[in-house]
Amino acid sequence: MQLKKYQQDVLDQFELFLNTAKTIPNKNQSASFAFMSITKEPYKDLPDELSSTPFICIQVPTGGGKTFVASHIIGSGYTHYDPLQQKNDAGLVLWLVPTDAIRTQTLEKLRDRNDPVREVLDERFDNRVVILDILEARSIKKSDISENIAIVVATFASFKREETEGLKVFQNNGALMTHFENEKQKEGQIYSVVEVIKKNTPFIIVDEGHNAQTSLSLDMFKDLNPSMIVEFTATPRDKSNVLISVPATELKLEHMIKMPIWLETKTLWQDTLKLAYEKREELEKIAQKQKADSYIRPILLIQAEQEKESDKKVHVAVVVDYLENDLHISRNEIAIRTGKQNELENVNLFKDDCSIRYIITVDALKEGWDCSFAYVLASVKNLGAHVAVKQLIGRILRLPNAREHEYPELNHAYIYASAPNFQDTAKLVIEGLKANGYEVDESGLSRKTLDTVKTTYERKIGGEAELPLVAIDSDGTFRELDYSADLIGETPILKNANPQISIDAKEDIGATLIDLNKKGDLVREQARSAYSAGADIDFSKKQLVEWLLKKISRSFFAIVDVEVFISKAIELLIPKTLSANKANRKRYLILERINERINEIVDDFARKQFQKHLASKNITSDSKVVYKFGDTVEYNKVFAQVIYNKHLFCGVGDMNSEEQKLAGVIDGTDSVEWWLRNPIQNGFYIQGWLSDKFRPDFIVKTKVGKYFVLEYKGDQLATNDNSKYKKEIGEMWASISGENVHFRMVEKSEISSIADVIVRE
């Protein structure tokens, strides 16, 4: 399993830290100096005698694959950190987690030789990996540590003396005497698990490190004598030395998480469950349309108020009764996972013969449970009065197979809540997302992946580098096609257009989409979130039209035409579908629908104009209407992990993992003279009938002077409307640009064969 780009960034930054520390003569200060040199931030030492021990934090949001990254971090530590290098790929790793649930899950991954987490370790350490829980560590052999990498997984509580569980690791244990053979015995020598750990200066991995950072927990590290500590967390605390912070936007870009999130509230818990049930059913029907290798069985996670039966609470039994008798769901499709009942034990939810579609819990799944099939969360609790929902939100964020799916509905998550106040609920959900590492205040964090500043790179390969643009014959003079002037012009498009829009009168106003914008901020879709805020403002029909007119802006339309269009749309809507009062309450939704309708009308008109120009051969290419690649290029994000020999410029623009594979194939093709990762903002473009210019992903020039313009789309996205448009426009552009210019839409299954295409055409 290949690392995602942001995961590789984490590994690169960690190795940079270790290699920088090597260059610092004063080893007692090497960690702090290296950290400050890289991050430009102050370093917080561990207490007292551990002050020279490297103690760094890696921030990864929930769903980012922390465990997988941690397995790579262990290997890198043994490769680049001197005290670990000296152990000859053997020794002790202590993997600390906050709860038993996470301990169990981590052990399962580490023990499963087919799990990517274990595969990474086996490959790095030649299958010399021993996995133990803290109880098994009470009989750990000396050879387990001296000849292997022994990974002991334990909870923080295991090492707290005031906890019953913690006392066991400090107790004398004769089975551990062999670890101290040939050593001078001290008076009162204790052969305990802690003493064995201390003796072997472990590499400590701390999962969800913010849970370990009380002063007591930091003091606990003194008992363990670590060689290095690396904590992983979604939400660092003040004492964390954050070496790198992964923005949630990168998880979204790499299709690791479901975004956006649909949130809807109902007052009655029965209505909440019915909505959630209907959404899950809808998602399963959509999932069944996918290819056979993309099996998904959407799961609805239901949070009851409590497990104990009570007339005043929506308890587990009453939820089961409602599912069975009101929604007619078979009991074998329902599983209960609470503190007392665990119907998920030894159940593989990913198997296609598993029947479970509904899981009822209270708090038991708030941590340490992951199933990417969980798409819908329904809470019949009053969310404003309970914080467990913050953790439960994280249970529905992971995207199945970590890739974008053909149907957009399968890329989203859904939350339905029984709550009297929608605005409070929306705020709580956003707080929950922040608690899972979504939306980070980066003012105090340092992410050294060059993704926040524009970077300029110089050309490294000379020669001609230009491509024809879409041109238009304007009375014998060729110029670049202008969308506004040539496709829209001064035609009163809206004058005779049908303004009818569709609004569901029953549509609930307590709903919103929560998403990450390009800056990484959590935002609520205005068309939904503003309903409640404006529900008590009384607009007349005329005032509603005036309000909409201020919100709808189209520079190439006369204001009077837009006003008439809006007025007609409202006349058709009131009173046939909505009362004036409901129209007022739904004005943001009406605004959204009118904008959508105008876009449909404009796009249809522009498409017809484009096709008319094309048929008359007014749209063409000309040797003087070209895009020239200059001596420098500017990228907003930079991909710096691999040196490409044939990239036109010294730096390469950002790429996801699949695009990296395609770039590698192109760079290794003998017939290629140079290639370019096309800049997103100022790169080469193709103007079609849509207003936004199409900027393909890659440009390739061969040694015989042919150009190949490539757009990458994963197999599951190759047939959607956006991809169809790009393919049509790209092929049109190639057809008018001459025999030496080619366009190709590359799907995932074609990456390995693209070299043959370049050679053949």
C-alpha positions in Angstrom: 0.0 0.0 0.0 1.6 3.2 -1.2 1.8 6.3 1.1 -0.5 9.2 0.2 1.3 12.4 -0.6 0.6 14.0 2.8 1.8 10.8 4.5 5.0 10.9 2.6 5.4 14.6 3.6 5.1 13.5 7.2 7.8 10.9 6.7 10.1 13.3 4.8 9.7 15.9 7.6 10.5 13.4 10.3 13.6 12.2 8.5 14.7 15.8 7.9 14.4 16.4 11.7 16.5 13.3 12.5 19.1 14.1 9.9 19.3 17.7 11.0 19.8 16.6 14.6 22.8 14.5 13.5 24.6 17.6 12.4 24.4 19.4 15.8 27.5 18.7 17.9 25.8 19.1 21.3 23.8 15.9 21.4 21.9 17.1 24.5 20.4 19.9 22.5 20.3 18.3 19.1 16.5 17.6 19.2 15.6 21.2 20.2 18.0 22.8 17.8 16.8 20.6 14.9 13.2 21.3 15.7 13.7 25.0 15.9 15.8 25.1 12.8 13.0 23.4 10.8 9.9 24.9 12.3 11.1 28.3 13.5 9.1 27.5 16.7 10.2 27.1 20.3 10.9 23.6 21.5 9.4 22.3 24.8 11.8 19.9 26.5 10.7 16.9 28.5 11.2 17.3 32.3 14.5 17.0 34.0 16.7 14.0 32.9 14.7 13.5 29.7 15.3 17.0 28.4 17.7 15.7 25.7 15.2 13.0 24.5 13.5 13.9 21.2 9.9 14.5 21.8 7.9 15.6 18.7 4.3 15.6 17.6 2.7 14.8 14.3 -0.8 16.2 13.8 -3.0 14.1 11.5 -6.8 14.6 11.5 -9.1 11.6 12.2 -9.2 9.4 9.1 -5.7 10.3 8.0 -4.1 6.9 8.6 -2.1 7.6 11.7 -1.4 4.0 12.5 -0.1 3.3 8.9 2.2 6.4 9.1 3.4 5.4 12.6 4.6 2.0 11.2 6.7 3.9 8.6 8.0 6.3 11.4 9.3 3.3 13.3 11.3 2.2 10.3 12.6 5.7 9.7 13.6 6.1 13.3 15.8 2.9 13.1 17.3 4.2 9.8 18.1 7.8 10.7 18.4 8.1 14.5 21.8 7.1 15.9 20.7 5.6 19.2 18.3 3.4 17.4 20.7 2.7 14.5 23.1 1.2 17.0 20.6 -1.5 18.0 21.0 -3.2 14.6 17.3 -3.3 13.7 16.3 -4.8 17.0 14.9 -3.5 20.3 11.7 -2.4 22.0 8.9 -0.2 20.7 6.3 0.9 23.2 3.0 1.8 21.5 0.8 3.8 23.9 -2.9 4.3 23.4 -5.6 6.0 25.5 -8.3 3.3 25.6 -8.7 -0.4 25.6 -10.8 -0.1 22.4 -8.0 1.6 20.6 -5.5 -0.9 22.0 -7.6 -3.8 20.7 -7.9 -2.2 17.3 -4.1 -1.4 17.1 -3.2 -5.0 18.1 -5.5 -6.4 15.4 -3.7 -4.3 12.7 -0.2 -5.1 14.0 -0.9 -8.9 14.3 -2.6 -9.3 10.9 0.2 -10.1 8.4 -2.0 -9.0 5.5 -2.7 -5.6 7.0 -0.7 -2.7 5.4 0.5 -1.6 8.9 2.1 -5.0 9.6 3.3 -5.4 6.0 5.4 -2.2 6.3 7.1 -3.4 9.5 7.7 -6.9 8.1 9.3 -5.5 5.0 11.5 -3.1 6.9 12.6 -5.6 9.6 12.8 -8.8 7.5 9.8 -10.3 9.3 11.5 -10.1 12.6 8.6 -8.4 14.4 7.1 -9.6 17.7 3.7 -8.1 18.8 2.6 -8.2 22.4 0.0 -6.6 24.6 1.0 -5.4 28.1 -0.1 -8.7 29.8 2.0 -10.8 27.3 5.0 -8.4 28.1 5.1 -9.9 31.6 6.7 -12.9 30.0 8.6 -11.3 27.2 11.8 -13.1 26.3 15.2 -11.5 26.2 15.6 -12.7 22.6 12.3 -11.1 21.6 14.1 -7.8 22.1 17.7 -8.6 21.2 16.9 -10.4 17.9 13.6 -8.7 16.8 11.6 -5.5 16.9 9.3 -6.2 19.9 6.3 -3.9 19.8 4.3 -3.7 23.1 0.9 -2.1 22.9 -0.5 -0.7 26.1 -2.8 1.9 27.4 -1.6 5.0 29.3 -3.3 3.5 32.4 -1.0 0.5 32.3 1.8 2.7 33.6 0.0 4.8 36.3 0.8 3.5 39.7 -2.5 4.6 41.2 -4.3 2.4 38.7 -4.8 -1.3 39.5 -3.7 -2.2 36.0 -0.6 0.0 36.3 0.6 -1.6 39.5 1.2 -4.9 37.6 3.9 -3.5 35.4 5.9 -2.4 38.5 5.6 -5.7 40.3 8.5 -8.1 40.7 8.3 -10.9 38.2 10.7 -13.8 38.2 10.0 -14.7 34.6 11.9 -11.5 33.6 15.1 -12.3 35.5 17.0 -13.4 32.3 16.9 -9.8 31.1 19.3 -8.9 33.9 21.8 -11.8 33.6 25.4 -10.9 33.8 24.6 -7.6 35.4 25.6 -6.5 38.9 22.6 -6.9 41.1 21.5 -3.8 42.9 20.1 -3.9 46.4 16.3 -4.3 46.2 16.5 -5.1 42.5 13.0 -5.6 41.0 12.5 -7.6 37.9 9.4 -5.9 36.5 8.0 -5.0 33.1 8.9 -1.4 33.7 12.5 -2.3 34.5 12.8 -4.3 31.3 11.4 -1.4 29.3 13.7 1.1 31.0 16.7 -1.1 30.4 16.0 -1.3 26.6 15.4 2.5 26.1 12.3 2.1 24.0 11.2 4.0 21.0 7.8 5.3 22.2 4.8 5.9 19.9 2.0 7.8 21.5 -1.4 7.5 19.8 -3.9 10.3 20.5 -1.0 12.1 22.4 -3.2 14.9 23.7 -4.7 12.3 26.1 -1.2 11.6 27.6 0.0 15.2 28.3 -1.0 15.7 31.9 2.0 16.5 34.1 1.5 13.0 35.6 1.8 11.4 32.1 4.9 13.3 31.3 6.4 12.2 34.6 5.5 8.7 33.6 8.0 8.8 30.8 10.8 9.1 33.4 10.0 5.5 34.5 10.3 4.3 30.9 13.7 5.9 29.8 12.7 6.4 26.2 15.2 6.9 23.4 12.7 9.0 21.5 9.0 9.8 21.7 6.7 10.5 18.7 3.1 11.4 19.4 0.3 11.3 16.9 -2.8 13.4 17.5 -5.6 15.2 15.7 -5.6 18.0 18.3 -2.2 18.9 19.8 -2.0 20.5 23.2 0.2 23.4 24.2 3.0 21.2 25.3 3.3 19.5 21.9 6.3 20.0 19.7 4.3 20.0 16.4 6.8 19.0 13.7 4.2 18.9 10.9 0.5 19.5 10.8 -1.5 17.8 8.0 -4.4 20.0 6.9 -7.7 18.2 6.6 -7.9 19.6 3.0 -5.2 17.1 2.0 -7.3 14.2 3.3 -10.1 15.5 1.2 -7.8 15.9 -1.8 -6.6 12.3 -1.4 -10.1 11.0 -1.0 -9.5 9.7 2.5 -12.6 11.2 4.1 -16.2 11.8 3.3 -16.9 15.4 2.7 -19.2 17.4 2.7 -21.4 16.3 5.7 -25.1 16.7 5.4 -26.7 17.7 8.8 -30.4 17.6 9.4 -32.4 17.9 12.6 -35.9 16.9 13.6 -37.7 17.4 16.9 -39.1 13.9 17.2 -36.6 11.1 17.5 -38.8 8.8 15.4 -38.7 11.3 12.5 -34.9 11.5 12.9 -34.5 7.7 12.6 -36.9 7.5 9.7 -34.9 10.1 7.8 -31.6 8.3 8.6 -33.2 5.0 7.6 -34.4 6.4 4.2 -30.9 7.9 3.5 -29.2 4.6 4.3 -31.6 2.7 2.0 -31.0 5.3 -0.8 -27.2 5.0 -0.4 -27.4 1.2 -0.7 -29.3 1.4 -3.9 -26.7 3.8 -5.3 -23.8 1.6 -4.0 -25.3 -1.4 -5.9 -24.8 0.4 -9.2 -21.0 0.5 -8.6 -18.6 -1.9 -10.1 -18.2 -5.3 -8.5 -14.8 -4.4 -7.1 -16.3 -1.4 -5.2 -18.5 -3.3 -2.8 -20.1 -1.0 -0.2 -22.9 -1.8 2.2 -23.8 1.6 3.9 -24.2 1.3 7.7 -26.4 3.6 9.9 -24.8 4.2 13.3 -27.5 5.1 15.8 -26.7 6.8 19.2 -29.4 6.0 21.8 -29.7 8.0 25.0 -28.9 5.1 27.3 -28.7 1.4 27.6 -30.9 1.0 30.7 -34.6 0.9 29.9 -36.5 4.0 31.0 -39.8 5.6 30.2 -38.1 9.0 30.0 -35.2 8.1 27.7 -34.8 6.8 24.2 -33.0 3.7 25.2 -31.5 0.9 23.2 -34.5 -1.5 23.4 -37.0 1.1 22.2 -34.7 1.9 19.2 -34.6 -1.8 18.3 -38.4 -2.0 18.6 -38.9 1.0 16.4 -36.5 -0.4 13.7 -38.1 -3.8 13.8 -41.8 -2.9 14.1 -42.1 0.5 12.5 -39.4 0.4 9.8 -39.7 -3.4 9.3 -36.0 -4.0 9.5 -34.9 -7.6 10.1 -33.2 -8.2 13.5 -30.2 -9.8 11.8 -29.5 -6.5 10.1 -29.2 -4.8 13.5 -26.2 -5.0 15.9 -26.0 -3.6 19.4 -22.6 -2.3 20.7 -22.8 -0.9 24.2 -20.9 -1.4 27.4 -22.8 -4.6 28.2 -23.7 -5.9 24.8 -21.2 -6.5 21.9 -22.9 -8.0 18.9 -20.0 -6.9 16.7 -17.4 -9.2 18.4 -15.7 -11.3 15.7 -17.8 -9.8 13.0 -16.2 -8.6 9.8 -18.4 -5.8 8.6 -16.6 -5.6 5.3 -17.6 -9.1 4.1 -20.3 -9.1 1.4 -22.2 -11.9 3.3 -22.4 -9.7 6.4 -26.0 -8.6 6.9 -25.5 -5.8 9.5 -26.7 -2.4 8.3 -27.7 -0.8 11.6 -25.5 -0.4 14.7 -27.0 0.9 17.9 -24.6 2.3 20.5 -24.5 4.9 23.3 -20.9 5.7 24.0 -19.0 2.5 23.3 -18.0 3.3 19.7 -16.8 6.9 20.4 -13.2 5.8 20.1 -11.3 2.9 18.7 -13.8 1.7 16.2 -13.4 2.2 12.5 -15.6 1.0 9.6 -15.6 3.1 6.4 -19.0 1.6 5.5 -20.5 3.8 8.3 -22.1 6.6 6.3 -25.0 7.8 8.4 -25.0 8.9 12.0 -28.4 9.3 13.8 -28.5 10.6 17.3 -31.6 10.6 19.3 -29.8 12.3 22.2 -30.0 16.0 22.8 -26.6 16.7 21.2 -26.2 19.9 23.0 -26.1 18.1 26.3 -23.7 15.3 25.4 -20.1 15.5 24.1 -19.8 11.9 22.9 -21.2 12.9 19.6 -17.9 14.7 18.9 -16.1 11.3 18.9 -18.9 9.5 17.1 -18.6 12.0 14.2 -15.2 10.6 13.6 -16.6 7.1 13.1 -18.4 8.1 9.8 -15.7 10.2 8.2 -13.5 7.5 6.5 -14.1 7.0 2.8 -14.3 3.3 1.7 -11.2 2.2 -0.2 -9.7 5.7 0.2 -10.8 6.7 -3.2 -13.4 8.9 -4.8 -16.5 7.1 -5.9 -18.4 7.4 -9.1 -21.6 8.5 -7.4 -21.2 11.7 -5.4 -23.6 10.6 -2.7 -21.1 7.9 -1.7 -18.4 10.6 -1.1 -20.5 12.3 1.6 -21.4 11.6 5.2 -24.8 12.2 6.8 -25.8 13.2 10.3 -29.4 13.2 11.5 -30.1 14.6 15.0 -33.1 14.8 17.3 -32.7 18.3 18.6 -34.9 21.3 19.3 -32.4 23.9 18.2 -30.8 23.5 14.7 -28.2 26.2 15.1 -26.9 24.8 18.4 -26.7 21.4 16.8 -24.8 22.7 13.8 -22.3 24.4 16.1 -21.8 21.2 18.1 -21.1 19.2 14.9 -18.6 21.7 13.8 -17.0 21.6 17.3 -16.9 17.8 16.9 -15.1 18.1 13.6 -12.6 20.4 15.1 -12.1 17.9 17.9 -11.2 15.4 15.2 -8.6 17.7 13.7 -10.7 19.3 11.0 -9.9 23.1 10.7 -6.7 23.9 12.4 -5.5 27.3 13.5 -2.2 27.1 11.6 -0.9 30.4 13.0 1.0 28.6 15.7 1.8 25.5 13.7 4.5 24.9 11.1 3.8 22.8 8.0 6.9 22.7 5.9 5.6 21.4 2.7 5.6 24.6 0.8 1.9 24.6 0.3 1.1 28.0 1.7 3.3 30.1 -0.5 3.8 30.5 -4.2 7.1 29.1 -5.4 8.8 30.1 -8.7 11.0 27.7 -10.6 13.2 28.2 -13.6 13.2 26.3 -16.9 15.8 23.5 -17.0 15.1 22.2 -20.5 15.4 24.6 -23.5 13.7 24.7 -26.9 10.2 25.5 -28.1 7.5 25.2 -25.6 4.1 26.4 -26.8 0.6 25.2 -27.6 -2.2 26.5 -29.7 -5.1 28.1 -27.9 -8.7 28.0 -29.1 -9.0 30.8 -31.6 -11.8 32.5 -33.5 -11.9 34.0 -36.9 -13.1 37.6 -36.4 -13.5 39.1 -39.9 -10.3 37.6 -41.1 -8.4 38.3 -38.0 -7.6 35.4 -35.6 -7.7 36.0 -31.9 -8.3 34.0 -28.8 -11.9 32.9 -28.2 -13.5 35.1 -25.6 -16.3 33.4 -23.6 -18.2 36.6 -22.8 -17.8 38.4 -26.1 -18.0 35.5 -28.5 -20.4 33.0 -26.8 -22.7 35.3 -24.7 -22.5 38.7 -26.5 -25.3 41.1 -26.0 -28.1 38.6 -26.6 -30.9 39.0 -24.0 -30.7 35.4 -23.0 -33.1 35.6 -20.1 -35.8 37.5 -21.8 -37.7 34.6 -23.2 -36.2 31.8 -21.0 -38.3 29.6 -18.8 -37.7 30.8 -15.2 -39.5 27.9 -13.4 -37.7 26.4 -10.5 -38.6 23.5 -8.2 -39.0 23.8 -4.4 -40.3 21.0 -2.1 -42.8 22.7 0.2 -42.1 20.0 2.8 -38.4 20.5 2.7 -37.1 20.9 6.3 -35.4 24.1 7.1 -33.2 22.5 9.7 -30.5 21.3 7.3 -27.1 22.3 6.2 -24.0 21.1 4.4 -20.7 21.3 6.3 -17.6 21.3 4.2 -13.9 22.2 4.0 -13.1 25.2 1.8 -9.8 25.6 0.0 -8.3 27.3 2.9 -9.1 24.4 5.2 -11.9 26.3 7.1 -15.1 24.5 8.0 -18.0 26.3 6.3 -21.7 25.8 6.3 -23.5 26.1 3.0 -25.3 29.5 3.1 -28.4 28.2 1.4 -29.2 26.0 4.3 -27.6 27.5 7.3 -29.2 30.9 6.9 -32.7 29.6 7.0 -33.2 29.8 10.7 -31.5 33.2 10.9 -33.9 34.7 8.5 -37.0 32.8 9.3 -38.6 35.5 11.4 -38.0 38.4 8.9 -41.2 39.2 7.1 -40.7 40.0 3.4 -43.4 41.0 0.9 -43.2 39.4 -2.5 -41.7 42.6 -3.9 -39.1 42.8 -1.1 -38.2 39.1 -1.8 -37.6 39.9 -5.4 -35.4 42.9 -4.4 -33.5 40.8 -2.0 -32.8 38.1 -4.6 -31.8 40.7 -7.2 -29.1 42.0 -4.8 -27.7 38.5 -4.4 -27.8 37.4 -8.1 -25.0 39.0 -10.1 -24.4 38.4 -13.8 -22.2 41.0 -15.4 -23.3 40.3 -19.0 -27.1 40.7 -18.3 -29.1 43.8 -18.1 -30.4 44.3 -14.5 -33.9 44.7 -15.8 -33.8 41.3 -17.5 -32.6 39.6 -14.3 -35.3 41.4 -12.3 -38.0 40.3 -14.7 -36.7 36.7 -14.6 -36.7 36.6 -10.8 -40.2 38.1 -10.7 -41.5 35.5 -13.0 -39.8 32.7 -11.0 -41.5 34.0 -7.8 -44.9 34.4 -9.5 -44.7 30.8 -10.6 -43.7 29.7 -7.1 -46.3 31.6 -5.1 -48.9 30.5 -4.3 -48.8 27.4 -6.5 -46.1 25.7 -4.5 -45.3 27.9 -1.5 -47.1 30.5 0.6 -45.4 33.9 0.8 -44.4 33.1 4.3 -42.7 29.8 3.4 -41.1 31.4 0.4 -39.6 34.0 2.7 -38.3 31.3 5.1 -36.8 29.4 2.1 -35.4 32.4 0.3 -31.8 31.1 0.5 -32.9 27.9 -1.1 -34.8 29.9 -3.7 -31.7 31.9 -4.4 -29.7 28.7 -4.9 -32.3 27.3 -7.3 -32.6 30.5 -9.3 -28.8 30.7 -9.7 -28.8 27.0 -10.8 -31.6 27.8 -13.4 -29.7 30.8 -14.8 -26.6 28.7 -15.1 -28.5 26.0 -17.0 -29.9 28.6 -19.4 -26.5 30.3 -19.9 -24.6 27.1 -20.4 -27.1 25.8 -22.9 -27.0 29.0 -24.9 -23.2 29.2 -24.8 -23.0 25.5 -25.9 -25.2 26.2 -29.0 -23.2 29.3 -29.9 -20.0 27.3 -29.6 -21.2 24.5 -31.8 -22.5 27.0 -34.4 -19.0 28.7 -34.5 -17.4 25.3 -34.8 -19.7 24.1 -37.6 -18.9 27.3 -39.6 -15.2 26.8 -38.9 -15.0 30.1 -37.1 -13.5 28.3 -34.2 -10.0 27.2 -35.3 -6.3 27.5 -34.4 -3.7 29.9 -35.6 0.1 30.0 -35.3 -0.1 33.4 -33.7 -2.7 32.5 -31.1 -0.6 30.4 -28.7 0.2 29.8 -25.1 3.9 30.1 -24.5 5.6 28.5 -21.5 8.0 31.1 -20.1 11.4 30.9 -18.5 9.8 30.4 -15.0 6.7 28.7 -13.6 4.8 29.4 -10.4 3.2 26.7 -8.3 1.0 27.2 -5.3 1.8 23.7 -4.0 5.0 21.8 -4.7 5.6 18.1 -5.0 9.2 17.6 -3.8 9.6 14.0 -3.0 10.9 12.7 -6.3 13.4 14.3 -8.7 12.1 14.0 -12.3 14.7 14.2 -15.0 12.5 15.4 -17.8 10.2 17.9 -16.1 10.4 21.3 -18.0 11.0 23.2 -14.8 13.2 22.6 -11.8 10.1 22.2 -9.5 7.0 20.0 -10.0 3.5 21.0 -9.0 1.5 19.1 -6.5 0.1 15.7 -7.4 -2.0 13.0 -5.8 -0.7 9.5 -5.5 -2.2 8.3 -8.8 -1.0 11.3 -10.7 2.5 10.6 -9.3 2.4 7.1 -10.9 1.4 8.7 -14.2 4.2 11.2 -13.9 6.7 8.5 -13.3 5.7 6.6 -16.4 5.9 9.8 -18.5 9.4 10.7 -17.1 10.7 7.2 -17.8 9.5 7.1 -21.5 12.5 7.4 -23.9 10.7 9.3 -26.6 9.7 12.1 -24.2 11.8 15.3 -24.5 10.1 17.1 -21.6 6.8 17.1 -19.7 5.1 19.5 -17.4 2.7 19.4 -14.4 0.4 22.1 -15.7 -0.1 24.9 -13.1 -3.6 25.1 -11.8 -3.9 28.9 -11.9 -1.8 30.3 -14.7 -1.0 27.3 -16.9 -2.1 26.3 -20.3 -5.9 26.2 -20.8 -8.6 25.2 -23.3 -11.6 27.5 -23.6 -14.9 25.6 -24.1 -18.5 26.7 -23.8 -18.4 26.8 -20.0 -17.1 30.0 -18.5 -14.3 28.3 -16.5 -11.3 27.5 -18.6 -10.2 23.8 -18.7 -6.6 23.4 -17.5 -5.4 19.8 -18.2 -3.1 18.0 -15.8 0.0 17.2 -17.9 1.7 18.5 -21.1 4.2 16.2 -22.8 6.5 17.0 -25.7 8.2 14.2 -27.6 11.6 14.3 -29.2 10.0 14.4 -32.7 8.0 17.5 -31.8 4.6 16.0 -31.0 2.6 17.4 -28.0 0.4 15.3 -25.8 -2.0 17.0 -23.4 -3.2 14.6 -20.7 -6.1 14.8 -18.2 -6.1 12.2 -15.5 -9.3 10.8 -14.1 -9.7 7.8 -11.9 -11.8 5.0 -13.5 -14.7 5.7 -11.2 -14.9 9.4 -12.4 -14.1 9.0 -16.1 -17.8 8.9 -17.1 -19.2 11.7 -15.0 -20.5 14.9 -16.7 -17.5 17.0 -15.9 -15.1 14.4 -17.3 -17.3 14.0 -20.4 -17.2 17.8 -21.0 -13.4 17.9 -20.6 -12.9 14.9 -23.0 -15.2 16.5 -25.6 -13.5 19.9 -25.4 -10.0 18.4 -25.3 -10.6 16.2 -28.4 -12.2 19.2 -30.2 -9.1 21.3 -29.4 -6.8 18.6 -30.7 -8.8 18.2 -33.9 -8.4 21.9 -34.8 -4.8 22.1 -33.7 -3.0 20.0 -36.3 -1.6 16.5 -36.6 1.2 17.0 -34.0 -1.2 17.8 -31.2 -3.0 15.1 -29.2 -5.4 15.0 -26.3 -6.0 12.0 -24.1 -8.2 11.4 -21.0 -6.1 8.9 -19.0 -7.9 6.6 -16.6 -6.3 4.7 -13.7 -6.3 1.4 -15.7 -4.3 3.1 -18.5 -1.5 4.6 -16.5 1.0 1.8 -17.3 0.2 1.9 -21.0 0.5 5.6 -21.6 4.1 5.3 -22.8 2.9 3.0 -25.6 0.3 5.6 -26.6 2.9 8.4 -26.7 5.2 6.3 -28.9 2.5 5.0 -31.2 0.6 8.2 -32.0 
